[in-house]
Amino acid sequence: MASPVEEVIEPVVQNTTAQNLGRRRFSHDHRNLSPDEIDNLMSSSDGRPFLVVHHLPEIKDEGIPYLMPGIPITCRVDNTEKYTTRSKVRVGTLYTVWLTHGQFHWTVKRKYKHFQELHRDLYKHKMMLHLLPLARFTKDRQQLRAMSEEMPSLHGNERTRRTSSKMKYLEEYLNGLLENAFCRNDHSMLEFLSVGALSFITDLGPKGLEGPIFKRSGGHRIQGLNCIGHHQFCFRWSRRWLVVKDSFLMYMNRDHGNINFVLLFDPEFKVKVGRAYTDTKYGVCFENFTRSLVIKCSSYRQAHWWSHEINRLAETSDFVKVQRFEGFAKPRENTLTKWYVNGSGYFADLADALEQAKEEIFITDWWLSPEVFMKRPATENHWRLDEILKRKAEQGVKVCVLLYKEVELALGINSEHSKKTLMNMHPNIKVMRHPDHVSSVVFLWAHHEKMVAIDQTVAFVGGIDLAFGRWDDSQYRLTDLGLTKAANSETQEEPDGDTGENGVADGPKPSEPDKETEQNPENLTGNTKLWLGKDYSNFIRKDWVQLDRPFEDNIDRTQVPRMPWRDLSAAIHGIAARDVARHFIQRWNFTKIFKNKYKDNFYPYLLPKSHCTSDSLSFTVPGCTKAKVQVLRSADRWSTGTCENSILNAYVHTIENSEHYIYIENQFFISCADGKTVHNGIGDAIVNRILRAHREQKKYRVFVVIPLLPGFEGDISAGGGNAIQAILHFTYRTICRGENSILTRLAEVEEKWTEYITICGLRTHSQLAESIVTELIYVHSKTLIADDRCYIIGSANINDRSMLGNRDSELAVFVEDEERVPSIMGGEEYQAGPLTLALRKECFSVLVGAASDSSINIDDPISDEFFFLAWNSAAKLNATIYDKVFRCLPCDEVHNMRELKEYSSKECLYDSDPEQAKEELKAVRGLLVHFPMKFLCEENLLPPLGTKEGMAPVGLWT
């Protein structure tokens, strides 16, 4: 009986997508290669280009030789071994054949009979060509005239009976054949040499091991993907070509050129030999975290040879060892990297990098808006994301996109629209969505990581989705009614500009509001808006709807201010970028196996590039600096097929080992483990580090910046709704309410806790038409900076969902400066890391208003002058002014729902005396406001049990 899993693992060769034509425009890839494309795939003296990986069936159809044309292949036969034949009487000889082809070197072990079989097959093909007097075989017949018809013989004269002479004889014989163009490209010769379509691709590293095997069906270690019986009668054996490279193995259908499965090396990788492990005579079992693959060999010797050689290759791989923080990737020294604060610079650099793509583009996002503009203001569609990807796909670049498949009743990000929009543009654009909530029984958790990898050479990682509402700059504008002509050129250049007292640039003056609510995407000539259509957003006022109509405004921009978006990301190059790409490849291949709809060949298996060629950078992001970079992640069996929580481990380690300060900027702050509702120990590490500083009587600072309100739609003047209140409950539980909170556990320091920790949000104000408006700045960052020497930037929030590993999937980078520059810390000379120091100063200068007031000194982050005056006094003053002028929420004056109602009904200063309000606002400095610790402190903010939020598991909120 054939295993039903076989259809999941190995798609049938013919196209199986006809049934899906109604759902996607393209059902297969373009298979016709132009002559120029064929030349590009063949012409290389250093090895084949990586794009060969994506054209294996076409290469098979076009008859492109596996060996590189014009590059000689030579052999040396030596190092004989003795083995016992099946008769256990006669002892045979095994020859080691050393082969060289260009820069590639490898060995094969062959018996004398294999040389004879090779000669027999070549002679057979020669006879067939003579019997087929077709003109197209004329050249082959001419080449074969030089081929000797004499069978290689090791018997007869004295010379051939000596071992050394036998090896020399076979070497001369084989080299003679390899000088013959027909013989060296014959199928029999290629199998004798263990050569395949992937042998000489430079970016796959050394040639590795190859050969024909029989593989057994099944073998998944994912529940539900194997035959229920798991009995030997359920197995099916298939002939495949096995390829082993320096960090993975795979098998393919040699007849059709299709890759059937890829198994990445990981810490669980093992090779086992024998019937006890394989239920098969001469069987070999390969295992990693997600799969066990069983192959059948022809002899005991061959089985042990595969085992020994694969183990030898795997032992050199970084990925079979658990790395620092129990992660999958090592810290990579001398990595070119760059940080981004806000989306404007990030989007622009990413757009330029996408334009440089030659082979592959990998994208994974929690939410992706195909219509988002990467450079602004947009006066044409050239820099729109979907147009960039379409342009690259038309140039032959393979674009692979992984999207989170949301529970549609709970989220309105419409990933189906994103998928259809991109997939209908070009067959080179492939989009997968994951998970299938019913079949995988995953309803609560999400793919939350945000990542782009280009040619597995440059990668972008952080908190910024390629989606609406994410683009912003340090001016954090609240309005966008179109800019005046004079201001437009300034905006394009993104100047620091003249800033007001609150550190926010006065910037371009608003023109008269447009009468149309929808921008014509086909004609953007003269456009001066920065946020078009749905991109202008205030999701607490109104969440996104109708995303399939992207250029219609979601809110009235003449009445409602937008909510600014603060976020951080990073660019990395080289080996670290390949680590990011490997993570994507692992997720992509895992999703292809797991979801039946992706089993056809339209969705390819992806292969990771070798680290040995990672120093060859075809382009670099401008403004990068070298540092040590480690890629971290949160991953689980449901999301990636493996388990890891290295981001949490890195956070705790960094906090525990920090000497002077930590700066946390995060969308959530839910921590302090109690073993029941919250399990991550980041808050506990903060408490312990502060207590250690207090006991040692040493200066130590903790800066925490979080959003003033959670990012859910709701009217905070009426309580905000159950979702907002639920997040507020667990945030306050972390900070100051309950026995597990940070401030409660700092009782030992009494009122001196304010000398160690400060918790703030961000707010700004502007003029909209004739009114002054205010809005919080939504902090979406996921960043930790420590001691001006290292930082973490990624997609992981400080909560259990992101940190535990077995919930949401996340990705981050841990960056450590390797160089030092003179600085100051605690009033003393200090050696800081240049990259981290610059990042901390960029953050602090905008938040405290130093960008507009040179008298504010941010050089020493832990000095009393900075901590108490520049930071805390400004945050307190700003909060007081905003409360006085606008009666902002949340605030410390409101302790219960009754007071909330009364507070919201009172007239604010701006309504009663607009001129006085403007005068008060001139004293605002920077963006900081203290986070209100007492807001609704007399209320139980957990959702009522009778509501849908109350019936949801607590883990949904934590």
N, C-alpha and C positions, 0 to 999 in steps of 0.2 A: 504493500500500500504506500502510495506517495504521500509525503507529509504536506499538509495544507500550508505549512510555513514556506515551502519552496517558492510559492507564488509571491510571497512577500520579499524574500531574500533576492531571488533571481528573476527579474522580469523576463517574460518571453520576448523573443527577438523581434517579432513583428510589432508594429505600432498598435498600442492598446488604447489610444486616446480618442478613437472615433466617437465613442459614446459621450465624450466630454466636449464635443465641438460646440454645443449650445452654450457651454459655460465659459469657454475661452476662445479667443479669435484664432490663435495659432496652436496647432496640434502636434507639430514637429519642427525640428530645426531645419534651417536651410542646409542641404547636403552637397550642393555644387560648389566646389572650390575653384576660384579663378586661377589661371596660370600663374599670376603674380603671387597669389596666396600659397600655391604649391611650391613655388621657388623659395618663398620665405620660410616654409616649413623644412625645406631640404638643405638650403645653403647656409652652412655654418661649420667652420673648421673646429670650433670649440665644443660643439654639441648641438643638439636640436633645441629650438625654442620651446618654452613651456606651453605655448598654445597647442602643441601637438596633443596634449592631454585631452583637449576639448574637440579634437577632430580625428579620433581613432577610427571610427567607422569609415570616414571619408578617405583616410590614408589607406585603409584596407581596400576600399573600392578602386582607388586611383592606382594601386599597385606601387605606392611609394616604398622604396627599399628601406628596411630597418637600419642597415648599415649606412654610414654617412658616405655619399659618393665622393670619390677622389681621395678619401682618407684610407691609407693602407691598414690592413689588419694582419698582425703577425703573431705567431705562436712559438712557444718553447715547451718541449715535453721533457719532464724530469720527475724526480722524487717519486719513484715507484713504491707501491705498497702491495703487500701480499694479503690475500683474503681466501677464505675457504669456500669452495663451491658447494652447491646443494648436495652433491654426492658425498661431501665430507671426506673425500679421498684425494681429489685433485686440488692443488693450490693454484689460484689464478693471480694475475698481475693487474694492478690498478695504476693507471698512469695519471699524473697531474699535468694538466695542460694550462700553461700560463699564457694569457691572451692580452694583447694591447691593441687598442683602436683609438687613435687620437690621444686624448687625455685620460681615457678610461682604461682601467686595468682590472682583470678578474681571472679567476681560475675555474676550471671544471675538472672533474675526475671521470675518466673513461676507461673501460676495458678494451682489450684488443678487438673483441667482437663488435664494439660500437664503431670502430674504424671500418670494419668490414661492412657493417650494415649501411653506413654512410656511403661507401663506394657503390654498393649495390643499388641504393636509391638514386644516386646521381646517374649511374649508368642506365638505369631504367628510364629516367627522364630524358637522357640523351637519345635513347632509342625511340622514344615517343615523338620527339621533335623531328627526327629523320623520317618517321612514318607520317608526319603531318606536314607536307610540303607547302605550308602557307608562307606568304611573303613576310608577314609580321614576325616570323620566327627565323628569318634569314640571319640576323645578327647573332642570335643565340647559337645557331648551328655553327657559325664561324668561330665563336668562342669555344665551343665544345670540341672542335677538331684538335685543340691542343691538349685535351684531357686524356690522360693515360687510361687505357682499358685494362691495365694489369691490376688485379686485386692485390692490395698490400699484404705481403706475406712475411712472417717472422721466422719462417722455417727454411732450411736449405743450407746456404753456405755458412762458413765459420763466423763471418762478420755479423750477420743478423742474429746469430745465436748468443752473442755477448749482449748483456743488458744495456750497456751504454750505447752500443751500436743500434739496438732495437729502438731506443728512445730517439736517437738521431734520425733513424730511418723514418719513423712515424712523423717526426717534426718536419722533415723535408717534404714528405708526402702531403701533409696538411697545408704547409705553406705554399706548395705548388698549387693546390686547389684554390687557396684563398687569393691567389693572383689572378684567377680566372673569374671574370665579372659574373658569368652565369652561375658558376658553382658557389660563389660566396653569398649570393642572394637566394639560393635555392632553399625551399622550406626545410629540407632535411639537414642542410648545413646549419641553418639558423637554430634548429632545435639541438643539434650536436653542440653548438657553441653556447647554448642557453641565451639566445638573443631574441628580444621581442620589441614591440613598438615603443616601450617605455625605457629601453636600456640606456639610451644615450641622450636623455634630456638633461641638460646641464643643471637646471634648478631642482631636479630631484636627487642631486648628489651623486655619489659613486654608483656604479652599475648595480651593485647588490647581488642578490640571488634570484635565479629564475629557473623555471622548469615546468614540465607537464605533470599534473597530479590528478587524482580522483578525489573530489571533495564530497562530503556527506551533507545531505540536506539538514535543515534545522540548526540547533545549537545556540539559540538565543538565551540570554540570561535575564531577559525582560519577561515578566509574567504575562502570559496570554499569547505569546508569539510562537510557541512550539506546539507540535502535535501532542494531544492530550495523552496518548498512549506512551510516547517516548520509548518505543520498543524498536528493536533492530529491524523488524518487518515494516516499520513506518518509514525507514530511511530510503533515500534514493541517491545513487552515486552518479556524479556528472564529471566528465573530463573537462578540466580547466587549466589555465596557465597561471601559475603562482608567481607573484613578484614580491620580493622582500627588499625594502629600502631601509635607510638608516633610522626612520622613526615610525614606520608602518609596514604592514603587509597587505596585499590585496590579491584577488584572483579575477580573471577576466575570461570571456569567451573568445578564444583566439580566432575562431572562424569568422566572427562578425565584428570583432574589435570593441565589444561593449564591456565596460567594467561592471562586474557583478556584485562586488562587495569590497569594502575597505575596513581594515581593522587597525586602529591606532595603538601604538605602544603606550601603556600606562603602568602605574605601580602594581596593578593586578596581573600584568602580562606574565604568562608562564607557558612553557613548552613541556608536554608530557608525552612519553613514548610507551607503547605496549597495549596489549589487550585489556589490561586492568583499567586503563583510563579511556580507551576508545571503543571497546567491544569489537575490535577489528584486528586481525592479524596484520602486522606491519603498519599499524596505525600511528599517527602523530596528532596530538591535540594541542591547539593554540588557544589560549584563553586571555581575554582582558575583562574589563569591568562589565561589558555588555554582551559579550558573545564568546562562545566556545566553538572553534572551527576544527573539524576532524577531517584529515586527509588520509588516503590509503597509498602506501608505497609498494614497490614491487619486491622489496627484500628487506631483511633486517638491517643490512648495511646501509641501504638508502634511507631508511627511516631514521637511523641514528645520525646519518650525515646531515639531513635536513634539520634535525633537532640541534645538533652541535653548531652548525653554521648560523642558524637563526638566533640562537642564544648569544653567539659571539657578536653578531651585529647589534642585537638589542642591548647588550651590556654597555655599549658605547653611547647609548641614547640617554639624554637627560630625563626623558619622560617616564622611564621605568623606576625612577627614584622619587620618593616624596620629598618635596623641596621645603624651604623655609616657610613658616606659617602653615605647614601641611598643604601647600599649594602644588599645582601641577607644573609651574614654570619657575626656572631659576632666576635670581637677580641677574640682569644683563648689564655689564659694565660698559662705559663709553657709548651709551645710547643717546643719539640725538633726540631731544625732546623739547616741547614747548607747551606752556599753559595758556589757557584762555579764560578771561573773566568776561562773561556775557557772550551772547550769541553772534554779535556783529562780526568780530574778527574771526571767530570760529567758522561761521558760515562762509565767509569770503575765502579763507585759506582752504577749506574743504572743497569749495567749488573749483578752485584752481587745481587742487590735487586730483579731483575727478577728471578734469580735462587732460591730465597727464597719463591716465590709465591706458595700458596697452594690452592687458590680458584679462584681468578679473577685477570686479568690484563686488565686495561683500558688504551688505548692510543689514543690521538688525536693530529694531526699535520697538519700544512699547507702543508708540503711535507714529505713523508716517503720513504726512500730507504731501501727495505728489505735486500739488500746485504751489508749494511754498517757494518763495523767491530767496535765492542765496546771496544776492547783492542788491542793495537798495539805495535810493528809490529805483524801482524797475520802470524803465522806459521801453522795454521790449521783453520778449519771453526767453531770450537767450540764456539767462541765468536762473530760469525756473527749474526746479529739481527734475521733474519728469522729462523736460526737454534735454537736460544734460545727459540723463541716463539713456534716452532714446538716441541721442547723437553718438554716444559711445557704443551702444549696441549696434548701430549701423556700421560702425568702424570695425566690428568683429569682437569687441570686448564682451565677455560673459558677465552678466549682471545677476547676482543671486541675492535675493532679499528674504529675510526671515521676519515675519510679523507675529506679534502676540494676537491670538484669536480670542477676543474678549467674549464674556458672557453678555450678550446684546441687551438683555433686560437691565443690566447693572451699569454698563458703560456705553457711551455714545460715540466712540472713536471710529467706528465704521471701517474696520480693517478690510472688509469685503470690497468696499469702494476703492481703497488704496490698491488692493491686489488686482482688481479688474482693470483699473486705469493703467497700471504699469504693464500688466501682461498683454494688454491689447495693443501696445505700442510696437513691440518687436519680439520675434521668437527668441532672441538672445537674452531677454529679460525674464527671469524665472522668480516666482514669488511663492513661498510656502507660508502657511499659517499653522500655528500650533499653540495649545493642544486641542484635540477633540475632547470636549469636556465630558461627554457621556462615556465614550469608550475608554478614556484614560482615568476617569473618575477624579478629574482635577477641576474643581469649580472655584476654589478660593484663590489659587496662586496664579501669578502672572510671569511672563517673560518681560522683565523690566529693564534689561540692559540696553545701552545705546552705543553702537559701535559701527565704524566704517573702516574697512581694510581695502587697500588699493594695491593690486599686483603682489599681495603678501609682502610688501616692502615698506609701506607707510600705513599707519593706523591711527584712527581718532577714537578716543574713549572718553566717556564722561557722563554728565547728567542731561545733555541737551538732545532731545529727540529732533529729528528733521520734520518738524510739525508746526502748525499754526501757533502763534502766541509766544514762540520761544526766542525770536530775534529781538535783541535789545542792545543798548550800549550804556555807557556810564551816565548818560543824561537821564535815563529812566523817564521818558516823556509820558505824560498822562493823556495827551491829546494828539490827534492826527487828522486835521481838517484840510491838509494840503499846505505846502510851504510856498512862501513868496519866491519869486525868481531870484532875488538877492540871497535868500537863505538856502536855496536849493543846492548851489555849488558847495556851500559849507557842509551841508549834510552828507553829500557824496564823499567829502574828504574826512568826515567824522572828526572835527576839531575838538579840542578841549573847550574852546569857546570862552566867553565871559560867563562866569558862574555867579549865581546869587549867593546869598548867605547860607542857604541850605546845601551848597555844594552841587546843586543841579543847574546845568547850563540854562540860561534864559533861552538861548538857542534861537531857532527860526520862529518868526512870528506867524501865528495862524492866519491864513487868508479866510475869505468867506467860505462857509461850508458848501460842499458840493450838493446840488439838489438831488442827484441820482444816488441811490443807495448801493447800486451795483456797478462795479468798474468793468468796462468791456475788456476782457483779457486779450482780445485780438488786436486792440489798438491802445497801446500804453504811451503813445507819443505825448510828451509833455506832462506825464504823470509826476506828481510831487509827493504823493502819499508814501509813507514808509510801510504801513500795514494795510493791505488791500483785503476787502471782503471779510471772511471769517478770521483772518489774521489779527484784526483789531478785536481784542477780546477782554472781557472781565468776567471770568468764569464763576466767581462767587455771586455776582449779580445774575448771570445767566450762562449756563453751561452750553457747550457747542451742540448745535442741532443742524440737520440737513447738510451734512458735509459733502454730499454729492452736488451741492450748489455752492462751490467754494468762494465765488466772487460776490455773493450777496452778504451784506453786513449782518452780523449776528446780533449786534446791539446798536442803538442809535448813538453814533459817535458825536452828534451835536449836543447830546444831553448827558451821556454817561462816559466818564473817564475810563481809559484802558487801565488794566492792571499790569504794571511793569514786571518783568521777569528777570530774576538774577540767577545765574547759573555758571558753572565752571566745567571745562573740558580740557583735554590734553591731546597733543599729537606725539607719536613715537615712531621711530624708524628701526630698520635692521632686524636683529634677532627678536627683540621684544615685539615688534610688529608681526613677526611670523608666529609668535606665541598667541597673539590676539587672533590672527587668521586661523590658527590651528583650533582654537576654541570654537570659532564660527564653523569650521569644517566638521568638527565633532558634532555640533548641534545640527547642522544641515544633514549630514549622513544619518544621524540618529532619527531625525524627523522623516527622512525618506523611507527608512525601514518601518517606522512605527505607523505611518498613515498609508493605507492602501491606495489612496488616490494619487500618491506621488511615486508609485512603484514603476511607472513606465519610464522609458529612456529619455523622455523630454526633460525630466529632472535628473541631471547627471550626479554621479558620485564625485565628490571633490577630493583632491589630493593635496597634502601639505608640502610646501617646498622645504628643501633641506636647509639646515642652518649653515652649511659650509659655503653657501653662496650669498649669505645675507649681507655681506659687506658691499656687494655690488648694488649701489643705489642709483636707479635711473633718474631720480629727481629727489629733492629734499624740500621740505616746507621751510620758507625763509624765517630767519630769526630764531633758529633752534640752538640749544646749548647741550653739551654732553653731560650726562649724569648716569647713575645706576638706576635701572628701572626693573621692577618685578610686576608681572601681570597677575592679578588676583581675581578670584571669582567666588560666587555662591552658586552651587550647582547640586542637582539631585537626580535620582534615577528617572523621575518623571520629566525633567527638563532637558537633561544633557546625557543621561545614561551613566553618570558617575556621581560621586558624592564629594563635596568640598565646601568649606566655609572659611577660606583663607582671608577674606576681607575682615571678618570679625576678629580673627586671630591677630591680624596686622594692626587693627585699631587698638585692641587691648594692649598689645606689646608696645606700641608707640606711646600710648598714654602712660603705661607703667614705667617706661624707660625715659620719659621726657624729664629734662632737668630744670627748665625755666618756665615754659608756658606751653599750652596747646590752644589752638584756635579752631573751633568747630563751626562750620556753616552747613546746615542741613535742613532738608524739607520737613523732617520729623525728628522728634527727640523723645523716643519711647524706650526706656531701658530700666535698669535696676532689677535684677532677677529676684523673683520670689519662689521659683520652682513650680508655680501654678499658672499664672496668666502671662508673665513676662520671663524670658529666659536668657536674653543676651546680657553680658556683663560689662558693657561699656560704661554705664553709669556707676557701677560698682568700682571699676578701675579709677574713675574720676574721684570718687569719694576717698578711696584708699590713697591715691596720690596726694590729695589735699591734706589728709590727716598726717601723712608722712612729712610733708613740708611743714605743717604746724608743729609737730613734735620736734623736728630738727631746727625749728625757728629759722627757716629759709624762705625767701621770697619765691612765690610760685603763683602763676595766674592761669585762669581758665576763662576763655572768651567763648560764648555760645551765641550764635545768631540763627534764629529760626523764624518762620513766618508768624505774623501776628494772628492769623487765622488759618485753619486747614483749607485745602483747596477743593471745597465742595460748594455747590450752589446752595445758597440759603440766605435769608434775611436775618442778619445778626441782631438787628434791633428787636426782633421777635424771638430771639433765642438761637437762631441760626440753623435749626433743624437737627434731626437726630444724628446724622453723620458727622456734622461739625462738632456737636457736643461730645460724641463718643471719642473722637481724636483728642479734643481738649481734655477729657477726663484722664486719658492715659498720659498725656503730656504733663498735666499737673501732678499726676501720681508720680512721675519721674522727678519733677523739679521740687515740689514743696508740699504735697498733700499725702498723708499716710505714712506709715512707719517705714516703708521702703524707700521713700523719696530721698533725694540728695541732701536737701537742707535739714531734714529730720535726722539723718545719719551723721550730719556735721554738728550735732549738738555739742560735741566736745570743744569746738572752737567758739561756741556761743554766738555772739553778734559779730564776731570777727570774720564770719563767712564772706562778708562783702569785700574783704581784702584778698580773697582767693578766686571768687567766681562771679561773673557778670553774665546775665542772660538778656538778650535784646532782640527786637524785631526792627524792621525798616519801614519808613514811611516818607512820602514826599508830597508836594502840593504844586499846583499850577493854575493857570487861568484857562477856562473853557468858555469861549464866547464872552459873555459879560460877567461870568461868575468865577469865583475862586473855588477850586475843588481840591480834595485830598484823597489819597488812596494808599493802601499799604503796598509795598514792593514785595512781590511773592518770591520768597527765597526757595528755590528749587535745587540749590547746590547740594552736593554730597562730598564735602571736603574736610580734611583734617590737616592742619599745619602744626609742626612742632619744632621749637627751638631754633627757628630760622635755618634748619638743616635738612628737613625732609617733609614730604606732604603726600597725602593720598587724595586722588581725584577719581571719581567713578560714578556709578549709577545707584549705589547702595545707600538707602536711608538708614538712619539710626532707629531701627525697630527690628522686631523678630522676623518680620516678613522678609526683609532684605538680608539680615545677618546670619540667620541660622543655617542657611544652605539648603534645607529641605523644603523651603517655601518658594519665594520668588527667585528667579535666576538673575544674577547681577554680574557686573564686570567692573574692575577698577585697576588703577596703576599706583604702585608705591614708588615714589621717586626720592632718591637720596643724592644730595650733592656730593660729588667727589672732590671738588675744589673748595678753597676757602678764600674769603675776602674779609678785610678788617671791618668790624662793626662794633656795636656797643650793646651790652646786656646787663641790666641791673647796675648801671653806672660804671661798669668796668669794661675794659677792652675785651673783645670777643671775636672769635673766628666763625663767621657765618657762611652758609652755602649761598653762592650768588643767585642761583635759580629760585630757591625758597625765599630768600630775603626779598627779592624783587616781587614775588607773588604776594608775600605778606604786606609789603608796603603798598602795592597796588590795591589790595583789599582795604587796608586801613585808611589810605589817603582819601578814598571816596566816602567811606562810612563816617569818618569824623570831620570831613570838610577840609582836610589839609590840601586837597587839590585846588581849592580856591582861597586858602588862607595860609600863606607861607609861615606865619608865626606858630602854627601848630606843628610840633616836632614829633615825628613818628619813628625816629631812629631806634629808641629804646622802648620795646613793647611792654616791659615789666616795671618800668620806673613808676614811682608814685605820681609824678606829674602827669604822665600819660594815662595811667590806669584810672586815677581818680578824677582828673580834670578833663583831659582831652576826650576820654571815653565815657566814664560814668556820669560826670556832671553834664556833658552835652546830651547824653541819652535822657537824663532826668528832665533837663530844661526843655528839650524838644517835645517830650511826652506831655509836659505841662502846657506848653503853648498849643499843641494840637488839640488837647482836650478842651482848652479854654475857647479856642476859635471855632472848632468844628464839633465838639462833643463826640470825639471818636470812640469807636468800639473796636476791640475790647478795652476796658479801662479798670483801674483799681477801685473806683468809687461804686461800682455795681457789684453787689454781693449776692443778689437773688433776683428772681424774675420780676418781682414787684418793683424793685429799684430799677431794673432794666427798663420797664415800661415807663416809669416816671422820668428817668434820665433821657430816654429817647424823645419824650414829648416836650422837653424844655427847649426854649429858643437858644440857639448858639450865638456867639458874638458876631459871627459873620452876617447873620440875618438881622441882628439888631443894630450893628454899627460896622458896616463893611470897611470903612476907612481905618478905623481903629484895628480891625482884624488884620488888615494888610500891614499895619505898623508892627503888630505883635509878631507876624510871620517873618519879619526881617531879622529877628533874633535867632531863628532856627539855624542850626549849624550842622551840616552833614545830614545823614539819613537815619541815624540811630535813635531809637526810642526804647526805654526799658520795657521788657515783657511784663504785662500786668499780672502779678502773682495772685491777686485776690479776686479776680473776675469770676463771678458766680460761685464763690467759694462756699456758699451756704446751700448750693443745689447739688443734687445727685445727677451728674451729667451722663451717666450710662443710659442707653436707649431703653425705653419702657418695654417690658417683655411682650406686650401685645403688638408691637410694631415689627415691620420686616427687619429693621436694623437690630431690634432687640432679640429676634429669633435667630439672627446670624451667629455663628460661632465667634467667641471672643477673639480668636486668632485672626479674624478678618481685619480687626482694628489695630492689633499689636504687631 
